[in-house]
Amino acid sequence: MRQILFTLLTVFGFTVSFAQSDSSRLKFLFVGDIMQHGGQIAGAYNVKKDTYDYQDCFQYVKPLVESADISIANLEVTHAGKPYKGYPQFSAPPQLSWALVEAGFNVIITANNHSCDGGGKGVVKTLDVLDNLKVKHTGTFRNKQERNQNYPLLVEKNGFKVAVLNYTYGTNGLSVAAPLIINYIDSAVMEADFKKAREMKVDLIVCTLHWGTEYQSLPNAYQKNWEKFCYDQGADMVIGGHPHVLQPVEVKEINGEKKLTAWSLGNFVSNQRDRTKDGGMILMAEVNKVSGKAVLGKVEHAFTWVYPRQEAVVKPFYILPDFDYNKYRSDFLDGESKAKYDLFFSDSRALFKEHSKGTTEYLVSDPNIIKRYGMLLKGYYALEIPTIADVALGILDDQHLVLGADGEYHVVNGHMESEAEAVKLKEEKRVPASIVFISPIEYKVIK
């Protein structure tokens, strides 16, 4: 929501500022592998507008992503350009990263085994897309100078300084020529990077690693060795991806300090539909400042299942936390899908009960999130904004872009349960807007 408002206003020369969060607490959020197989690319295509749309994929996780101060996602594709294609060498539409930023992700990591899928052009064009979105990113670089200036990635929030590091075990046998740089797991390189991070006098060092054995639910010796290396170098969190299935989360004490390891976050979104591959988790961790020192606090995980569902003009691959969706839209999960959904959550809970420690499962209980989910499922009322000038006035505070069932894009404001609420808002704000009803299969102008 903020990113859309920021984009709309800054394009037209307006200055935007937002309230600052609690300066004694920092909330992290991490998600796993973001893939784009052929079925996902085909599903996102809007034939009417000859473009791609991904924002609905993230609408059920957006409230969680936006609630964090630092939200980190692993972009396991390139934006190498057309023809867009999936496995084995990914080139995804740039609208995917736009949707990630719009959903609230503010750090994108790019070092993974698919970093070189598009060759040197793919590396550069991916960085160009992320730079144009003004989102922080790290893991791959155009040249040594760029890496020296921007690595480790420094993220400053709520009075905390955080260094983010990112490395991959390899790139599927592909490589790119100098001066391009891919961050590989290498002890000499990493030792120098950790030393630089410590010299930056940061409060926290977060190391994200692309590692492990695909489709295995427990970490291997390689992961355990590199985890120890990272903690010996001063890491506070070690966050992993690549296996495409969940692996445990562990809060542990090292030299009297609490550390956080996530061995594998699983698939955040993909078209892998086999058991244990069809989902992942959102990991949330709070850090508190105690006597000037950052101390790990509450750690939570929310399991998420990926659900491809054909709606009006696109087929979103919804990312779903555990919730009673059929209570609000009785046909949302059919029998076969509900069985796979239940199996994923059952498998994940069994794995974590046996092997994870120090983390608790987050379940959707916030009344505001429940209300939002209900409106997304049943449909909701909003005000359609007629001109950019009305947006720029800043008199409405819930701007968002929707893809209507008609295939058109609309800038609207508000999520309201009734037409009466929409009428009241329109009268209060005195804005020349139309009242519309929005659902996954309908976009209707009321008045």
Stockholm file with secondary structure:
# STOCKHOLM 1.0

chainA/1-447         MRQILFTLLTVFGFTVSFAQSDSSRLKFLFVGDIMQHGGQIAGAYNVKKDTYDYQDCFQYVKPLVESADISIANLEVTHAGKPYKGYPQFSAPPQLSWALVEAGFNVIITANNHSCDGGGKGVVKTLDVLDNLKVKHTGTFRNKQERNQNYPLLVEKNGFKVAVLNYTYGTNGLSVAAPLIINYIDSAVMEADFKKAREMKVDLIVCTLHWGTEYQSLPNAYQKNWEKFCYDQGADMVIGGHPHVLQPVEVKEINGEKKLTAWSLGNFVSNQRDRTKDGGMILMAEVNKVSGKAVLGKVEHAFTWVYPRQEAVVKPFYILPDFDYNKYRSDFLDGESKAKYDLFFSDSRALFKEHSKGTTEYLVSDPNIIKRYGMLLKGYYALEIPTIADVALGILDDQHLVLGADGEYHVVNGHMESEAEAVKLKEEKRVPASIVFISPIEYKVIK
#=GR chainA/1-447 SS CHHHHHHHHHHTTCCCCCCCCCTTEEEEEEEEEECCCHHHHHHHEETTTTEECCGGGGTTTHHHHHHSSEEEEEECSBCCCSSCBCTTSCBCCTHHHHHHHHHTCCEEECCSTTTTTTHHHHHHHHHHHHHHTTCEEESEESSHHHHHHHCSEEEEETTEEEEEEEEESCCTTCCCCTTCEECBCCHHHHHHHHHHHHHTTCSEEEEEEECSCTTCSSCCHHHHHHHHHHHHTTCSEEEEECSSSEEEEEEEEETTEEEEEEEEEBEEECSCCSTTTSEEEEEEEEEEEETTEEEEEEEEEEEEEEEECCCSSCCCEEEEESCCGGGTSTTSSCHHHHHHHHHHHHHHHHHHHHHCBSCEECCCCCHHHHHHHHHHHHCEEEEECCCHHHHHTTCCSCEEEEECTTSCEEEEEEEESSHHHHHHHHHHHTCCCEEEEEETTEEEECC
#=GC SS_cons         CHHHHHHHHHHTTCCCCCCCCCTTEEEEEEEEEECCCHHHHHHHEETTTTEECCGGGGTTTHHHHHHSSEEEEEECSBCCCSSCBCTTSCBCCTHHHHHHHHHTCCEEECCSTTTTTTHHHHHHHHHHHHHHTTCEEESEESSHHHHHHHCSEEEEETTEEEEEEEEESCCTTCCCCTTCEECBCCHHHHHHHHHHHHHTTCSEEEEEEECSCTTCSSCCHHHHHHHHHHHHTTCSEEEEECSSSEEEEEEEEETTEEEEEEEEEBEEECSCCSTTTSEEEEEEEEEEEETTEEEEEEEEEEEEEEEECCCSSCCCEEEEESCCGGGTSTTSSCHHHHHHHHHHHHHHHHHHHHHCBSCEECCCCCHHHHHHHHHHHHCEEEEECCCHHHHHTTCCSCEEEEECTTSCEEEEEEEESSHHHHHHHHHHHTCCCEEEEEETTEEEECC
//
